[in-house]
Amino acid sequence: MGIRAFIPLSKRNNPTASAEFTQTLFEGIPEHLRTTFAHFLFGSLAEPSIYGSEIDVAGLQQVERQLRRPVDWSSGAHEALDQLVNQAINDPDFCLDLVDHQLQRGGTYERAERAEALEEALLEGGSAWTVVPLDGTNNWHGSRLERRVDQAYAGQAQHVAAAAGRAGPHLRDAWTSVYGRTPNPSHAYSQAIKAVEVAAGPVVTPNDSLATLGKMIGELKNQPGRFVSVLRGAGDGQARGDISAVEIIRLSMQLLWTSQHDRHGNFDSDQPISVSQQEAESAVAVAVDLVAQFNGGWIRRVS
């Protein structure tokens, strides 16, 4: 989109002052983005007509039902929409939920244009949220809000998921569950493991379609000579203590597997064990790399 951070002239020679425009990400609905969000919401629920604007009554009623947010229709549809947008602008959590809901409706050229324009505005305004197409491509006909991460890393993850075959949906689900509007770290971690299982299974345990990641780790540990990597670690084919490339892959899988501490109940404590946001983000990052390794044929089984 060609958007880059703009630093006001008065701040350009002051690293501390300019950091607000280059490094700071704003949570919620900051003052300088209030009208941007309001404009998007009005546009998504009202269409221009020869009479001024025509309210999307069906869409507004859907918001009432799906977001459990009733509005007062006694003064007509226009007043109902005004009321809803005012509620949203004064309630950041609801506003983000409503924007996310409208983005996911998709379906028309105008909505796709609005989604892309919103992403440009959020990028310009330093929002902690970004608009991402639902299918992981540049098709804006249906999108959602996600927490903004490094664009190069996000692009890499999308590329790996798109090329990962049956592992792709699990990887995309893991990504959405950790960076989406309503994060679910435990589900994200679980889907990250499933993505690796689906990608690694045909290579590590080709005759056992139900093998868990734990069983695959055991196979790599017990029969390391059955597997090769395109990278030659210092321990490959040498009689010394250096670690091999295949062993590094196995250890990454083991780290992912053994760090999921909410997989089983904990009978020693009354406190529930849950996966943290940071743990889930790390797990997804490990899964992206492992799926790429197996899907790309960079680690393979030899007879």
N, C-alpha and C positions, 0 to 999 in steps of 0.2 A: 504493500500500500504506500510505501515511500514516506511513512511518518517517522520523524525523528524528534528527539526532545528539543524543545525550544527553551533557550536560556535568555531571560531578559538582559538587555544591555547593562543594566545597573548591577547585575549579579555575576556577570561573566568572569570578572577578575577576582571573585571571592569564592574560593572552593567550598567553604562552609555554607554560604548562602545558595550557591548554585546546586548543591547536593539535593535540595528539595525538588529540583526540576529534572534531575538525572537519576536519582537513586531511591527516592521516597515513593512508596506505594501507599495509596490512601484506601483505608477500609471503609465499608459502608457506603453512605451517600454524602461525600464531602460537599460543602457549600458550592464550590465551583463546578460541580457536576449535577446539581439539583435540577436545573432547567433542562439539561441533556436527557436525564431520565424521564422527566415529566413529558418532554416533547416526544420521546420514543413511545411512552405509554399511551398518550393521546392518539398518536398516529397509528398504533397497533389496534386500537379499539374504535376508531372513527375513520371513515373514508370521505374524501372531498366529494361534493355533489353540487349541482346547480343551485341548491338551496343553502349552501354553506358547508355543512358536513352531516354525514349520516352515521349514527351510532351503530356499531356492530352489536345489536341487542343479544343475539345468540352467543357471541363471544363473551359479553359481559355476564350473562347468566351462567356461562360455563365457569367463569372465574368465581362467581358466588358458590357454585357447587364444589368445585375441585379444591379451592383454597379456603373453603368454609368462611367466606367473608361476605355477608349479606350487605346490600346497599339499599338505600331508600329510593323507591321508584315513584313516590307520590307526586313529585314535581316534574316527572318525565325522564327520558333516557339521558339527555344531555346533563341534567343535574346529577343523575346517578353516577355518570362517568366522572364528572368533576369531583364528586365526593370521594370516589374510589381513588383517584390519582392524588388528591390532597391527603388522604389517609396514608397512601404509600410514601409520599415524599416526606412525611413526618414520622414514618416508622421504617428505618433502614432495612431491617430484616424482612418485613413484608414487601418492601419495594423490590428488593433483590429477588424474592420469591416470585413476585408478579412479573418482573422482567423476564426471569427464567421461563416462566409459564408461557408468556407470549412468544418468546423466541422459539420454543419447542413446537408451537403450532405450525409454523412454516407454511408451505403450500402455495404461495403466490409469489410472483415476481416482485411485487411491491414490498412484501415482508422480507424477502431475501435482501433487497436493497437497504431496508431499514436495519437489518441485522448487521450488514457489512458497515454501514455508516456508524452504527453504535460502537462497533469494535474500534473504528478509527478514533472516535471521540474518547473512548475509555483509554486508549493508548496515549492520546494527546494529554489527557487529564491525569495520567499517572494512577489510574484505578488498579486496585489489587485484583480486579476481576477482568476476565477477557471473554469474548464471544467466540465459541468454537463450533464449527459445523458438526452435526450429529454423526455423520458417516466418516469423519476423519479426513475428508478431502476439502477442496475449496468450494464445494457446493453449499451455498448459504440457504437452501430451501429446507430449513429445519436446523436449529442450532441450540446451544445452551450456554449458560454461564459456567466458567471454570475459574479456579484460582490461577492467577497469572504465574507462570514459571518461565525459566530461561527459554527463549524461542528456539534456540538450536536444539536443546534437549527435548522440548516438546515435539519438534519436527522429527527428530530421530525416533522417538517413541511411536509417533503416528506412522512413520515409514515402516518400522519393524512390524507393527500390528497389521498394517495393510498387506504385508507380504507373508504373514505367518500362517495362512491357511486356517485350520480349525483352532489354532491357538489364538488367533487374532481377536475373536469376540471376548475371550477371557481377559486378554491383555487390555482391551479397550474398557471392559467393565471395571477392571482393577484401577485403571487410570481415572475414570470418571468417579469411582467411589472414593478416591483419595484426594482428587483436586476439584471435584464438583461442588455445587452449591450446598449440598447436604452431605458432607464427608461421612463415610462409614469405614473407618480404618480396618476393622476386623474383616469385613467383607472384601475390602481391597486386598488385604494380605492373602486371604483364601483364594481369590481369583488369580493373584500373581502366581501362587503355587500351581493352580490348575493349568495356567498358561504354560508353565515350564514342563509339567507332566505331559501335556499334549504334544509339545514340541520335541521333548527328549525321548518320549516313549518309543517311537518307531526306530530310533537309533540304539537306545540302551536296552530296552526290553521288547523287541519286535514281536515276540510270540506271546506277550501278556498285555493285552489292551487295558487291563484293569490295574496294572502295577502303580503303586503309589510312588511319590518322589523318594520316600525312604527306601523302597526296594531298589530303585534305580541307583541310588547312592551306594547301596551294598554291592550291586553288580559292578559299578565302576571301581569300587575298592577291592573287590575280590578277583577281578579279572582285568586289571589295567592294561595288559598287553593286547586286549581285544579291541582297543580304541586308539585312534590317532587324532592329532590336531594339526591344522595347517601351520600352527606356530610351534617351533621347536624350543621347548624349555631346556634349561641347563641340565635337567635330570633325565632328558630323553636319550636313551641309548648310551648312557655313561655310567660307569661304576663309581659313583660318588653320591654324596648325600643331597644334591640339589633337587628341588622339586620339579616334577614334569608338568607340561602344559595340561595334560588330561587330569592330573591331580588338582591343579588349580581350579579347573571346572568343577570337579567333584566337591572340593571344599566350598566353592560358592554355592552349590546346590545344598550342601550340608548346613551352611550358615543360614540359608533361607528356610530350610526345613526345621531345624532345631530352635530357631528364634521365634517361631510362631507359638508363643506360650499360652494362647487362649484356645488351642486346639482341644485340650482336655480340661475337665473340671479340676479344681484344686481342693482336695479334701483336707488339707492342712490349714486352710484359712477360710474365714467367713466372708472375706472380701473377694468380689469377683475380679478375675484377671482379665484385663482388656488390652488390646493392642493400641499403642499411642499413634498419633498422627505422624510423628517423625519416623517411628518404626515402619509404618505402612509405606511412607514415601520411600524409605530405604529399600524395603522389600520389592516395591514396584521397579525401582531402578535396577536392582539385581536381576529381576525377572526379564526386563527389557534386554539386558545384555545376554542372558542365557538363551532366551528365545532366538535372538539373532544368531548366536553361535550354532545352535542346532538346526535352525531353519535354513541358514546359509550354507550348511554342509561343511562348516569349519571344524567340526568334530564329528567323526564318523566311526562306524564299526568296521573292523577288518575280519576276514575269515581265518 
